[in-house]
Amino acid sequence: MGNCSYPSPPAGQLYVALSPSEYGAAAACGSYLQVTGPDRSVTAEVIDQCPECQAGHIDLSEQAFARIAPLSAGLVPVSYHTLADPPLPAPLSILVKTGSSPYYLALLPINNGNPLAGVAVRQGSGGWQELARTTYGYWLASSGAGPGPFTVRLTDSLGHQATVNGITISPGVVQPTGTSMYGAAAAVP
């Protein structure tokens, strides 16, 4: 589901794709934009890259576009900005990439709200292992991190930190955590 690799689109199908420079090699994944068009504004989650878009141009889902202008308009002028601490649709979830094992680990945080600055894992009482961001949204330990279960620490671009416990190597399974990146989870407008 888009370049950020989320398993499904956000509720309400309100999402956006950014130009390569604004997508930032997946740095924008899971953040939210406030987009204002000719008729009104919409909040949309960044889930994809728009390779053909120039900086300052975005590609909205049909549902998001319909909130700012008639679909028949096709192309309209917009202004937009990234929201700080947007309302979260749900607590954090972690998706372990298919193919993960004790020797290769890739994690996809879901419902982070702000752009993520770092993801680290720890097994037991060991030290933290920083993961590397991929261009497709996952955070990677290319040589693995052991058999798990893991404690995962997420840090966003505004300095919020969340730590979740008990993440197992269950490839392809979205693991809910019950922990929010910041504040409390609430419905996204």
VOBA-1610 file (N, C-alpha, C; in pm, whole numbers, padded with zeros to 5 digits, always signed):
BEGIN
Met+00085-00117+00000Met+00000+00000+00000Met+00089+00124+00000Gly+00131+00167-00113Gly+00216+00285-00123Gly+00359+00255-00086Asn+00446+00350-00112Asn+00589+00334-00091Asn+00625+00316+00056Cys+00538+00359+00149Cys+00566+00343+00291Cys+00539+00202+00341Ser+00482+00116+00259Ser+00461-00027+00287Ser+00351-00059+00387Tyr+00265+00038+00421Tyr+00158+00007+00516Tyr+00067-00101+00458Pro+00017-00191+00543Pro-00065-00303+00492Pro-00203-00261+00442Ser-00252-00143+00484Ser-00382-00095+00436Ser-00383+00057+00443Pro-00471+00120+00365Pro-00480+00266+00370Pro-00542+00311+00501Pro-00523+00437+00537Pro-00584+00485+00661Pro-00736+00486+00650Ala-00801+00481+00764Ala-00948+00488+00769Ala-00993+00613+00696Gly-01098+00601+00620Gly-01150+00714+00545Gly-01077+00738+00414Gln-00971+00661+00388Gln-00897+00670+00262Gln-00838+00810+00239Leu-00804+00880+00347Leu-00751+01015+00335Leu-00598+01008+00341Tyr-00535+01005+00224Tyr-00389+00993+00220Tyr-00331+01074+00107Val-00197+01090+00113Val-00126+01176+00021Val+00009+01113-00014Ala+00056+01143-00135Ala+00190+01105-00181Ala+00270+01234-00201Leu+00397+01232-00162Leu+00482+01350-00171Leu+00588+01334-00280Ser+00641+01447-00324Ser+00753+01446-00419Ser+00872+01377-00353Pro+00966+01325-00433Pro+01082+01258-00374Pro+01156+01342-00269Ser+01172+01472-00295Ser+01246+01554-00198Ser+01169+01570-00068Glu+01037+01579-00073Glu+00956+01593+00049Glu+00932+01458+00117Tyr+00930+01350+00039Tyr+00916+01215+00093Tyr+01040+01181+00176Gly+01154+01233+00134Gly+01277+01221+00211Gly+01321+01079+00238Ala+01318+00993+00135Ala+01360+00853+00151Ala+01284+00786+00266Ala+01155+00811+00274Ala+01060+00753+00369Ala+01056+00826+00503Ala+01130+00934+00520Ala+01128+01008+00646Ala+00989+01063+00678Ala+00908+01091+00577Ala+00774+01149+00599Ala+00666+01045+00627Cys+00697+00917+00611Cys+00596+00812+00629Cys+00527+00822+00765Gly+00393+00818+00762Gly+00314+00820+00885Gly+00287+00958+00941Ser+00342+01061+00877Ser+00312+01197+00920Ser+00182+01242+00853Tyr+00133+01358+00893Tyr+00007+01408+00840Tyr+00026+01548+00785Leu-00042+01576+00673Leu-00044+01709+00615Leu-00183+01769+00631Gln-00186+01899+00653Gln-00310+01976+00642Gln-00305+02038+00503Val-00397+01999+00415Val-00398+02045+00276Val-00520+02134+00256Thr-00495+02254+00205Thr-00604+02348+00179Thr-00615+02369+00030Gly-00735+02347-00022Gly-00762+02364-00165Gly-00863+02474-00187Pro-00920+02479-00308Pro-01015+02586-00341Pro-01140+02588-00253Asp-01189+02472-00209Asp-01315+02466-00135Asp-01298+02459+00017Arg-01203+02381+00063Arg-01180+02365+00208Arg-01051+02288+00232Ser-01031+02241+00355Ser-00908+02171+00393Ser-00936+02026+00429Val-00830+01945+00427Val-00838+01806+00467Val-00707+01768+00535Thr-00716+01677+00630Thr-00598+01619+00693Thr-00576+01483+00628Ala-00454+01460+00578Ala-00424+01335+00507Ala-00291+01278+00553Glu-00283+01146+00564Glu-00162+01078+00607Glu-00068+01055+00489Val+00061+01075+00510Val+00162+01047+00408Val+00187+00896+00407Ile+00154+00832+00292Ile+00176+00688+00281Ile+00251+00650+00154Asp+00285+00750+00070Asp+00343+00715-00059Asp+00433+00827-00110Gln+00511+00792-00210Gln+00594+00886-00283Gln+00534+00905-00422Cys+00544+01025-00474Cys+00495+01056-00609Cys+00619+01089-00693Pro+00680+00989-00759Pro+00806+01012-00829Pro+00799+01121-00935Glu+00683+01137-00998Glu+00672+01237-01104Glu+00639+01377-01052Cys+00612+01389-00921Cys+00577+01519-00863Cys+00703+01601-00836Gln+00696+01729-00867Gln+00802+01823-00831Gln+00776+01871-00688Ala+00879+01923-00623Ala+00862+01978-00488Ala+00749+02082-00492Gly+00663+02077-00392Gly+00550+02169-00387Gly+00424+02115-00451His+00434+01998-00514His+00318+01932-00574His+00294+01801-00500Ile+00167+01771-00475Ile+00131+01648-00404Ile+00025+01574-00482Asp+00008+01447-00448Asp-00093+01363-00512Asp-00184+01311-00402Leu-00312+01353-00403Leu-00408+01313-00301Leu-00491+01194-00346Ser-00534+01111-00249Ser-00631+01006-00279Ser-00759+01073-00328Glu-00843+00998-00399Glu-00969+01055-00447Glu-01053+01110-00333Gln-01057+01035-00221Gln-01139+01078-00108Gln-01087+01209-00049Ala-00954+01224-00038Ala-00897+01347+00015Ala-00919+01463-00083Phe-00897+01437-00212Phe-00916+01542-00313Phe-01060+01591-00312Ala-01155+01498-00301Ala-01297+01535-00303Ala-01334+01628-00188Arg-01254+01630-00082Arg-01281+01719+00031Arg-01234+01862+00004Ile-01143+01881-00093Ile-01090+02015-00116Ile-01138+02078-00247Ala-01189+01992-00340Ala-01234+02040-00471Ala-01313+01929-00540Pro-01394+01964-00641Pro-01464+01859-00716Pro-01361+01771-00788Leu-01386+01640-00790Leu-01295+01548-00859Leu-01275+01588-01005Ser-01378+01643-01067Ser-01370+01681-01208Ser-01267+01791-01233Ala-01225+01863-01129Ala-01125+01969-01145Ala-00989+01913-01185Gly-00960+01791-01140Gly-00838+01722-01180Gly-00711+01773-01116Leu-00677+01898-01138Leu-00555+01958-01086Leu-00591+02095-01029Val-00562+02117-00901Val-00598+02244-00838Val-00480+02296-00756Pro-00474+02427-00737Pro-00369+02482-00650Pro-00402+02451-00504Val-00300+02415-00428Val-00317+02385-00286Val-00203+02448-00207Ser-00226+02462-00080Ser-00119+02491+00015Ser-00126+02379+00118Tyr-00012+02348+00178Tyr-00011+02240+00275Tyr+00107+02256+00370His+00091+02195+00486His+00199+02191+00584His+00185+02066+00668Thr+00298+02022+00723Thr+00299+01905+00810Thr+00243+01945+00946Leu+00156+01862+01000Leu+00098+01887+01131Leu+00190+01833+01241Ala+00207+01909+01346Ala+00280+01863+01464Ala+00182+01798+01559Asp+00214+01680+01607Asp+00130+01605+01701Asp-00015+01593+01654Pro-00038+01544+01531Pro-00176+01529+01485Pro-00250+01424+01569Pro-00383+01432+01574Pro-00457+01327+01644Pro-00422+01190+01586Leu-00402+01094+01672Leu-00364+00959+01629Leu-00487+00872+01611Pro-00493+00794+01502Pro-00611+00710+01478Pro-00619+00590+01572Ala-00506+00549+01629Ala-00500+00431+01715Ala-00363+00428+01781Pro-00345+00344+01883Pro-00211+00328+01939Pro-00114+00270+01835Leu+00014+00276+01867Leu+00117+00221+01779Leu+00094+00072+01754Ser+00127+00031+01634Ser+00136-00110+01598Ser+00271-00129+01530Ile+00321-00250+01534Ile+00448-00282+01469Ile+00424-00400+01376Leu+00463-00384+01249Leu+00456-00493+01151Leu+00598-00544+01130Val+00616-00675+01148Val+00745-00739+01122Val+00742-00788+00978Lys+00841-00745+00902Lys+00845-00776+00758Lys+00858-00925+00733Thr+00787-00971+00630Thr+00801-01108+00585Thr+00948-01134+00554Gly+00999-01248+00596Gly+01139-01282+00576Gly+01226-01251+00697Ser+01168-01182+00797Ser+01246-01152+00918Ser+01275-01280+00994Ser+01387-01279+01062Ser+01434-01394+01140Ser+01530-01341+01246Pro+01590-01428+01327Pro+01691-01379+01421Pro+01810-01313+01349Tyr+01825-01340+01220Tyr+01942-01294+01144Tyr+01911-01178+01048Tyr+01786-01136+01040Tyr+01744-01024+00957Tyr+01613-00974+01016Leu+01609-00848+01055Leu+01489-00795+01119Leu+01452-00662+01054Ala+01326-00650+01012Ala+01274-00525+00958Ala+01139-00498+01024Leu+01126-00379+01081Leu+01004-00340+01153Leu+00941-00218+01087Leu+00808-00218+01079Leu+00733-00105+01025Leu+00641-00051+01133Pro+00676+00064+01192Pro+00585+00127+01288Pro+00462+00184+01217Ile+00348+00171+01279Ile+00221+00221+01225Ile+00157+00310+01331Asn+00098+00422+01289Asn+00031+00519+01377Asn+00129+00601+01460Asn+00238+00646+01397Asn+00336+00728+01468Asn+00301+00877+01469Gly+00223+00926+01374Gly+00178+01066+01374Gly+00278+01167+01324Asn+00390+01182+01390Asn+00498+01269+01345Asn+00601+01184+01272Pro+00683+01245+01187Pro+00790+01167+01124Pro+00880+01103+01231Leu+00924+00981+01205Leu+01012+00913+01300Leu+01157+00953+01274Ala+01231+00973+01382Ala+01373+01007+01373Ala+01461+00887+01404Gly+01407+00790+01478Gly+01487+00673+01513Gly+01403+00560+01566Val+01452+00438+01542Val+01391+00317+01597Val+01506+00229+01645Ala+01492+00177+01765Ala+01594+00089+01822Ala+01526-00031+01886Val+01598-00143+01891Val+01545-00264+01955Val+01643-00312+02060Arg+01587-00382+02157Arg+01668-00443+02263Arg+01606-00578+02295Gln+01692-00675+02314Gln+01646-00808+02353Gln+01686-00829+02498Gly+01589-00864+02583Gly+01619-00885+02724Gly+01676-00760+02787Ser+01784-00776+02864Ser+01846-00662+02931Ser+01968-00611+02853Gly+01982-00653+02729Gly+02095-00609+02646Gly+02085-00462+02610Gly+02183-00416+02534Gly+02186-00277+02492Gly+02095-00252+02373Trp+02074-00124+02345Trp+01990-00085+02233Trp+02066-00099+02102Gln+01998-00149+02000Gln+02053-00159+01865Gln+01971-00065+01776Glu+02036+00038+01723Glu+01969+00133+01635Glu+01942+00067+01500Leu+01822+00087+01447Leu+01786+00033+01316Leu+01803+00141+01210Ala+01823+00099+01086Ala+01842+00193+00975Ala+01711+00207+00899Arg+01675+00332+00865Arg+01554+00358+00787Arg+01576+00312+00643Thr+01477+00244+00587Thr+01481+00208+00445Thr+01399+00309+00367Thr+01411+00310+00236Thr+01332+00402+00153Thr+01188+00355+00136Tyr+01155+00239+00190Tyr+01019+00184+00178Tyr+00948+00175+00314Gly+00995+00254+00413Gly+00922+00268+00539Gly+00967+00180+00653Tyr+01027+00066+00625Tyr+01072-00024+00731Tyr+01200+00028+00795Trp+01225-00018+00917Trp+01349+00008+00990Trp+01420-00126+01001Leu+01549-00130+00968Leu+01618-00254+00938Leu+01740-00280+01027Ala+01750-00405+01073Ala+01873-00460+01132Ala+01917-00568+01034Ser+02002-00532+00938Ser+02034-00624+00828Ser+02104-00751+00876Ser+02169-00745+00991Ser+02233-00867+01046Ser+02150-00928+01158Gly+02028-00881+01173Gly+01937-00934+01273Gly+01960-00874+01411Ala+01876-00916+01503Ala+01882-00866+01640Ala+01860-00979+01741Gly+01864-01104+01693Gly+01841-01217+01781Gly+01699-01270+01768Pro+01664-01369+01853Pro+01534-01436+01839Pro+01416-01360+01899Gly+01443-01254+01978Gly+01333-01182+02041Gly+01283-01257+02162Pro+01174-01214+02223Pro+01098-01093+02190Pro+01180-00967+02219Phe+01134-00857+02158Phe+01208-00732+02164Phe+01130-00623+02236Thr+01206-00533+02292Thr+01154-00404+02334Thr+01193-00310+02221Val+01099-00229+02175Val+01123-00137+02064Val+01105+00005+02115Arg+01204+00090+02087Arg+01199+00231+02125Arg+01188+00316+01998Leu+01084+00397+01992Leu+01063+00486+01878Leu+01081+00630+01923Thr+01150+00709+01842Thr+01169+00850+01870Thr+01123+00927+01748Asp+01034+01027+01769Asp+00988+01103+01653Asp+01065+01233+01638Ser+01036+01304+01532Ser+01110+01426+01497Ser+01090+01540+01598Leu+00989+01529+01684Leu+00965+01631+01785Leu+01019+01590+01922Gly+01086+01475+01927Gly+01147+01430+02052Gly+01061+01339+02138His+00937+01311+02094His+00855+01215+02170His+00919+01077+02159Gln+00915+01004+02270Gln+00964+00867+02269Gln+00857+00774+02322Ala+00847+00659+02259Ala+00756+00554+02306Ala+00835+00424+02308Thr+00812+00346+02411Thr+00879+00217+02424Thr+00771+00110+02436Val+00781+00007+02353Val+00684-00102+02355Val+00758-00233+02378Asn+00693-00321+02450Asn+00755-00449+02486Asn+00686-00565+02416Gly+00756-00676+02407Gly+00697-00801+02363Gly+00678-00817+02214Ile+00753-00743+02132Ile+00741-00759+01987Ile+00816-00887+01947Thr+00745-00976+01882Thr+00802-01106+01845Thr+00830-01112+01695Ile+00916-01205+01659Ile+00941-01227+01516Ile+00825-01310+01464Ser+00722-01238+01421Ser+00601-01297+01362Ser+00582-01229+01227Pro+00657-01273+01125Pro+00655-01205+00995Pro+00515-01190+00937Gly+00485-01069+00890Gly+00358-01042+00825Gly+00244-01014+00920Val+00270-01012+01050Val+00164-00991+01150Val+00177-00851+01208Val+00067-00774+01204Val+00062-00644+01268Val+00040-00668+01417Gln+00134-00620+01499Gln+00126-00642+01644Gln+00084-00512+01714Pro-00041-00507+01764Pro-00086-00388+01836Pro-00010-00376+01968Thr+00013-00252+02014Thr+00092-00234+02136Thr+00012-00174+02252Gly-00096-00102+02224Gly-00169-00035+02330Gly-00101+00094+02377Thr+00014+00128+02317Thr+00092+00247+02354Thr+00082+00350+02244Ser+00055+00476+02279Ser+00053+00583+02181Ser+00187+00653+02176Met+00222+00706+02061Met+00349+00776+02043Met+00353+00900+02132Tyr+00241+00964+02150Tyr+00226+01082+02236Tyr+00078+01096+02266Gly+00044+01163+02373Gly-00097+01186+02403Gly-00176+01057+02403Ala-00301+01068+02366Ala-00388+00951+02357Ala-00439+00940+02214Ala-00467+00818+02174Ala-00522+00796+02039Ala-00664+00851+02033Ala-00697+00914+01922Ala-00830+00969+01901Ala-00861+00958+01751Ala-00984+00973+01717Ala-01023+00965+01576Ala-00961+01081+01498Val-00907+01049+01381Val-00854+01153+01292Val-00971+01210+01214Pro-00982+01345+01205Pro-01096+01404+01136Pro-01096+01370+00988
//
